[in-house]
Amino acid sequence: MFYRDAGVDIKEADRALAGIKSRIKETHNKFVLTQIGKFGAAYQIPEEYKEPVLVSSIDGVGTKILIAIKANKYEGLGEDIVNHCVNDILTMGAKPLYILDYFACGNLKKEIIMSIIQGMANACKENDCALIGGETAEMPDIYGDDIFDLAAEITGIIEKEKIIDGQGIKKGSKVYGLPSSGFHTNGYSLIRSIIFDKLNLSLDSYIPELQATLGEVLLRPHRSYYKEIFPNLDSIKGLIHITGGGFYQNIPRIIPEGLTCYIDTKKWETPPEFNFLAERGEIPEKEMYTVFNMGIGMIVIAEELDIGIEIGEIRKENKSLILDGLKDTKI
């Protein structure tokens, strides 16, 4: 028997990598010290840092992958994973350095992994980040023939004295919201349950109030806030990436004890895709703000800043978060 007889084709992975290797190299800079294909990846820390601190994060795309499989569109998933990871370390003020991906599947299809890596390479270039390594695992006994998973680890860097940890937040600080590009990469198990099971719709279904098909809406890539936020880091006291857990779980993580983040939900217009899902799925309002970003993908806390939409302020109350405009506003 050969390895391919057990469902694993090593040469297919090699062919896929060969087809995209030049695009990956375009993300590299002078600090990447190893070539693609080594057992490890080496990255030299830039010399201009006096007390460099490395900031790392790891995440996955989740069940949004199942939407991409149904639509047979994959490049956006590569952008999703890079942008999500970049935003996570950006909340501490870190500049992204490099990223490594993990792709696991039941049956490796060259066109799929090439499309995903192409999306990752595009996003890496946009975020000044190098794609320096990864792992492709073909495991037919764990994953179905058409199923795969995608995750990535990112490492960034920041001067120790400039780490953003929320301790500079004080009464009177203003709260700004930066618009999302849609659902980003969160809540897709609930979305799929409503769209496919409850409403019996398809990705080709055109929704007039959205002026798009469901496939177009659900596969919009996760937005990166790096270029908008990074130049303003010296003026920022707190950053919150609104991902899984929505407003209620993410915002309290950075608010110092004795203060509350007051947000007026009437300050921005909720994008129509969120209203569509809430109405058709009969989702309670508080549940929507617990699961989704509701049109605000990143929250910035600063004294005064010309960025995004001013949506609230920091007050002297020991309640962590108040969302004004909802029926059940406090936690």
ABEGO torsion letter per residue (X at the ends): XBAAAAGBBAAAAAAAAAAAAAAAAAABBAABABBBGBABBBBBBBAABABBBBBBBBBBAEAAAAAAAAAGBAAAAAAAAAAAAAAAAAAAGBBBABBBBBBBBABBBAAAAAAAAAAAAAAAAAAGBBBAEEBBBBBAAABBAABBBBBBBBBBBBBAAABBAGAABBBGBBBBBBBBAEAEABGAAAAAAAAAAAAGBBAABBBAAAGBBAAAAAABBBBBAAAAAAAAAAABABBBBBBBGEAAAAAAAABBBGBBBBBBAAABBBBAAAAAAAAAAGBBAAAAAAABAGGBABBBBBABBBBEBBAEBBBBBBAGBBBBGBABABX
